[in-house]
Amino acid sequence: MSKADAKDILVVEDQDVVRTMLSALLGARGYRVDAVCDGPAAVERATDVAYAAIVMDLVLPGAFDGVEACRRIRALPEHARTPVLVVSGRQDPTVRARVLAAGADRFFLKPYSAVALLRAIETLVRG
């Protein structure tokens, strides 16, 4: 596993446009972005790299969703304290509780404020 750097962020988003937008937004703030499009790829990547933060969509294609990906990433010793921010367009009132119970640090409902997301990342990464 490569060592954590305060500028390395994993983006997990299945929609190309949103993944590209998040990558550009974070890149403009000086972050190095790794981007994947499903839960299993996120867990695999997190096994190889100690990220400073992870931004993840809730609804993902593949074997499991963002909640399960968050649980599995949290189970990795090197990511027990890595900030995880989950974004979702799901309006279900139980979603936020499920996401936070899985170990996420923050939950953002789409459409979310890019400023608020960046502020949360920067606050969590600085500790």
N, C-alpha and C positions, 0 to 999 in steps of 0.2 A: 504494500500500500504506500502511495506517495504521501508525504507529509502535508499537513494542513497549511494553507496560506489564507490570510484574511481576505484575499481577493478572489478566491475560487468559489464559484457558485454553480450548483446543479439546478437546471430548469427542467421540469418534467411536465410536458404539455403535448397533447396529441394534435391540436389544431396548429397547422403550419404557420398561419398568420399570427396567432397569439404567441407561439414559441419564438418566432422571428422578432416580434415587437418587444417581448420581454428580454431577449438576448441583446437587442440594440439598446434598450433602455439601461440595462445593467452595464453593458459595455461602455456606454457613454459616461458612466460614473466611475470607470476605471476597473470594473470587475472583469475577471476572466470567466467566461461562461461555457459550461458543458451542457449540452441539451439532448434530451432523449424524449421519446414519445409514449412510453408505457411503463407500468409499474415494475415488471420484471427487469427491464433495462435499467431503471433507476436503482433498484437494489443491487444489481450487478455492478454498476458504476460506483455506487457508494462503498462497495466491498473493496474496490481498487483505489479509490481516492478519498482522502479525508477532507471533505468540503467545509468551508467556513459557514455556508448556509445552503438550504435547499428550498426552492420554490416549486410547489407541486399542485397540479390540477387535481380535483377530486375524482372526476369521471374520466377514466382512462380505458383504452382498449386492452385486450390481453387477458391473462390469467387472473389478475386482481386489480382493484381500484387504488386510488390514492390513500384511502384509509389503511388498507392492508399494506401498501408500500411503506407508509409512515411507520406502522408497527414493526415491520421487518427491518427497516433502517434503524429505528430506535434500539432494536435488539443487538445491533452491531456495537461492540464496545467503543469503537472509535467514533461513533455517532450518537452516543447516549446523550450528549449535551449539544449537538449541532442544532442550531436554530432551523426549524422546519416551518414554513409558511404555506398554508394550503389555500387555494383559490377555487371558487365554485360558483356556478350559476344556479345551483339548486336552492330553491326557496324553502324547502322543507325545514321546519323549526328544529328538528332533531339532528340535522346535519352538523351544525356547529358543535354540539355536545359530543357527537361521535368522533369528529375530527380531533378535538382537544383531548378526548379520552385515549385516542390512539397515540398521543404524544406530540401533536403539533403545538407550536408556540403561539401561532397566530392564525386566524381564519379571516379571509376576505371574500365578500360576496361580490360576484361580477354584476355589473361593471364596477370596478374598484378604482380608487384614485391612485395613479402612478406615484404621486408624491407621498401618499400615506404608505404605500408598499415600500418605497425606497427608504423612508424614514424608519419603518419597522426593521427592515434588513440592517440598516446602519446601526440602529440602537442595539439589536440583538447580537450582531457580529462584534461590536465593541465590548459587549458584556456589561 
